[in-house]
Amino acid sequence: MLYIVGTPIGNLSDLSKRAVEVLSSVDIIFAEDTRTALSLLSSQGIKKPCKSYYKDNEKTASNSIIECLLNGDNVALISEAGMPCISDPGAYVVKEVIEKGIPFEIVQGPTALIHGLIASGFSGGSFYFHGFLPHKEKEKIKEIESLLHIKAPIIFYESPYRVKETVNILLDYFPAPISLTREATKVYEETIFINNKEEIENITVKGEFVVTVNNSLKENNEDDNKISLNYEKIIKELISENVSSKDILKMMKALGLKRNDAYNLINKLQD
């Protein structure tokens, strides 16, 4: 049997009783980070063989897992923190065991995305989890622009090395405030709200971040009504004068129109 086991995202007390029972009973554990895994297992008095399963060796490690399972071993797969397969390795081996008809179980554990969504106060209905954005600025902007049609809270993961740059770009496209939760479940956990670019300097660049923007349907519907009354005619005239989309976007922002609304309306009228 293969067990996909959720582990704590910070506070070791969040390791469930069932997770402890499974990790204690399996024959071998495959882990995204063996050092973190051994520390976790040691805290529970568990001594098991531990092998690496990370992004760069996912296919070869999956073959090793399949081999173990076919030999009758019970195997657990864990991430460095949180649930495997959620912005972490694991999906490849799950697909493999499904195709081969090998049984597996999921042992639920904490996920940072839900923690960050609740901490933002933007929850209450549907949401969209995107995970990590590309590292390069141009690719990041292109991907953000592809998300503008999603009228719900959107959740991202980000590293401390890129969080300021990412929030700076997100403020160009989504309504403020933007919620940032870092060090979830740990001693120094905090959630702050960024309302403008000046406040980006208030971000403590330490720990992993859950970044949540509130692109909710209700708020955008209200703005859409305002757009159709006040801006459509102006944009049509600018398009007829062959003004570039980039310049129109700047003009609409100067007139008080949110960038994502202006972007959508320009594309609509150009089509």
Buried (B, 14 or more C-beta within 10 A) or exposed (E): BBBBBBBBBBEEEBBBEBBBEBBBEBBBBBBBBBEBBBEBBEEEEBEBEBBBBBEEEBEEBBEBBBEBBEEEBBBBBBBBBBBBBBBBBBEBBBEBBEEEEBEBEBBEBBBBBBBBBEBBBBBEEEBBBBEBBEEEEEEBBEEBBEBBEBBBBBBBBBEBEBBBBBBEBBBBBBBBBBBBBBBBBEEEBEBBBBEEEEBBEEBBEEBBBBBBBBBBEEEBEEBBEEBEEEBEEBBEEBBEEEEEBEEBBEBBBEEEBBBBBBBBBBEEBEE
